Amino acid sequence: MESEDKLLNLLLKSPNSEKIQAIAEQLEINHNFSFGKDRNDLQGVWELRWSSSNSPFLKYSPFIDNIQILDPFNLNGLNLLKPRGINSIIGTGILIKLYYINEKKIGVRFTHAGVIGPKFGRKNINAMKEINNEQLGWLEITYLSNKLRICRGDKGTLFVLRKMKSSTLFSNFKQFIKIF
């Protein structure tokens, strides 16, 4: 747990630290994630705090929340870039259908992408378009706790995410996903 606390501290105070990757890789070594056993801990709202990618969309920003909401029980998810501090499903999003590959890998199929606006009455204003060309990928969960998730993507990218305590955002997602 000492390494996990050290990593969480770095993610919060120095999200661009060069030490993050080494600590994340150390945590991966002896961790034994199992989808069947650890599904409860996987569910929720996750904030991407660090990745090995060079893509600007996969880098930490003090102004934008880069979150992933996962509902592994209903096999749904959402990647969302939204203004920091707003506890609503607003921003640029990609809807995800999850599927089981094996005990460590979760497949992802991107189904819709676009802009999600604020709620107007009972509906979100949104401009989500169905993705016509099938977009598939997978995530191998290499470390999971109730505070931290480390995973590797199908292109070799290492991701480090912090679990957010946001039941409101998760509930908003559960309502939003019903229209798809």
C-alpha positions in Angstrom: 0.0 0.0 0.0 2.9 2.4 0.5 3.7 2.4 -3.2 0.0 3.0 -4.0 -0.2 5.9 -1.6 3.1 7.3 -3.1 1.7 7.0 -6.6 -1.6 8.6 -5.7 0.2 11.5 -4.1 2.3 12.0 -7.2 -0.8 11.8 -9.5 -2.4 14.6 -7.4 0.5 16.9 -6.8 2.9 16.2 -9.7 0.8 14.6 -12.5 3.7 14.9 -15.0 6.3 13.4 -12.8 8.8 11.0 -14.5 8.5 8.7 -11.4 4.9 7.8 -12.1 5.6 5.1 -14.7 8.2 3.3 -12.6 5.9 3.1 -9.5 2.9 2.0 -11.7 5.0 -0.8 -13.2 6.2 -1.9 -9.8 2.5 -2.1 -8.6 1.7 -4.2 -11.7 4.2 -6.9 -10.9 2.4 -8.9 -8.2 -1.2 -7.9 -8.7 -3.7 -10.4 -9.6 -6.8 -8.8 -11.1 -9.7 -11.1 -12.0 -12.8 -9.7 -13.8 -15.1 -12.2 -12.0 -13.6 -11.4 -8.6 -13.0 -7.7 -8.9 -15.9 -6.4 -11.0 -17.3 -4.4 -8.1 -14.1 -2.4 -7.7 -14.0 -1.7 -11.5 -17.4 -0.1 -11.5 -17.5 3.7 -11.1 -16.0 6.9 -12.3 -12.3 7.0 -13.1 -10.2 10.0 -13.8 -7.2 9.6 -16.1 -4.3 11.1 -14.3 -1.4 9.8 -16.4 -0.7 7.8 -19.6 2.3 6.9 -21.6 0.6 8.2 -24.8 1.8 11.3 -26.6 -1.8 12.1 -27.6 -2.9 15.4 -26.0 -6.3 13.9 -25.3 -4.6 11.3 -23.0 -2.6 13.8 -21.0 -3.6 15.4 -17.7 -5.0 18.9 -17.9 -5.8 21.1 -14.9 -8.8 22.5 -16.8 -10.4 19.4 -18.2 -11.6 16.2 -16.5 -10.7 13.2 -18.6 -12.9 10.5 -17.1 -14.0 7.0 -17.9 -17.3 5.8 -16.4 -17.6 2.0 -16.3 -20.6 -0.2 -15.6 -19.2 -3.7 -16.0 -22.5 -5.3 -14.8 -24.4 -3.8 -17.7 -21.3 -3.8 -20.0 -21.4 -0.1 -20.7 -18.9 2.7 -20.5 -18.3 6.3 -21.4 -15.0 8.2 -22.1 -15.7 11.9 -21.4 -13.7 15.1 -21.6 -15.6 17.7 -19.6 -14.9 21.0 -17.9 -13.3 20.4 -14.5 -15.6 20.9 -11.6 -18.9 20.2 -13.3 -20.6 17.1 -11.9 -22.7 16.5 -15.0 -22.4 14.4 -18.2 -21.4 17.4 -20.4 -18.5 17.6 -22.9 -17.1 15.4 -25.6 -17.9 11.8 -25.2 -17.4 8.3 -26.7 -19.9 5.6 -25.7 -18.4 2.1 -25.1 -19.9 -1.4 -25.1 -17.8 -3.7 -23.0 -17.3 -7.4 -23.6 -15.5 -10.1 -21.7 -12.3 -11.4 -23.3 -10.8 -13.2 -20.3 -10.2 -12.7 -16.6 -7.7 -9.8 -17.2 -8.8 -8.3 -20.5 -12.0 -6.4 -21.2 -12.9 -5.7 -24.8 -14.2 -2.3 -25.8 -16.3 -1.4 -28.8 -16.8 2.3 -29.4 -20.5 2.8 -30.5 -21.3 6.6 -30.5 -19.2 9.8 -30.4 -19.9 13.5 -30.2 -20.9 16.4 -28.0 -23.1 16.0 -24.9 -24.8 19.2 -23.8 -26.5 20.2 -20.6 -29.8 18.7 -19.4 -32.8 20.5 -20.8 -35.9 19.3 -18.9 -35.5 15.6 -18.6 -33.1 15.1 -21.6 -29.5 15.9 -22.3 -29.0 18.0 -25.4 -26.6 15.9 -27.4 -25.1 15.5 -30.8 -23.9 11.8 -30.5 -23.5 10.0 -33.8 -23.3 6.3 -34.3 -19.8 5.1 -35.2 -20.3 3.3 -38.5 -16.8 1.7 -38.9 -16.4 -0.7 -36.1 -13.8 0.5 -33.6 -12.5 -2.2 -31.3 -9.9 -2.3 -28.6 -9.2 -3.9 -25.2 -7.8 -3.0 -21.8 -5.8 -5.3 -19.7 -6.3 -4.4 -16.0 -2.9 -4.8 -14.4 -3.7 -3.3 -11.0 -7.0 -2.4 -9.3 -7.9 -1.2 -5.8 -10.7 0.9 -4.5 -8.6 4.1 -5.3 -6.5 3.3 -8.3 -6.6 1.4 -11.6 -3.6 0.7 -13.8 -4.2 -0.8 -17.2 -2.6 -1.4 -20.6 -4.4 -0.8 -23.9 -4.3 -2.8 -27.1 -1.7 -0.3 -28.6 0.6 -0.7 -25.6 -0.3 2.5 -23.8 0.0 2.4 -20.0 -2.9 4.2 -18.2 -3.1 5.3 -14.6 -6.5 6.3 -13.3 -7.8 7.5 -9.9 -11.2 6.5 -8.7 -13.5 9.4 -8.1 -16.2 9.4 -5.5 -19.0 10.6 -7.6 -22.3 8.8 -7.2 -24.1 11.7 -8.9 -22.0 11.4 -12.0 -22.4 7.7 -12.1 -26.2 8.1 -11.7 -26.3 10.7 -14.4 -24.5 8.2 -16.7 -27.0 5.4 -15.9 -29.8 7.8 -17.0 -27.9 9.0 -20.0 -27.1 5.6 -21.4 -30.7 4.6 -21.5 -31.3 6.6 -24.7 -28.7 4.4 -26.5 
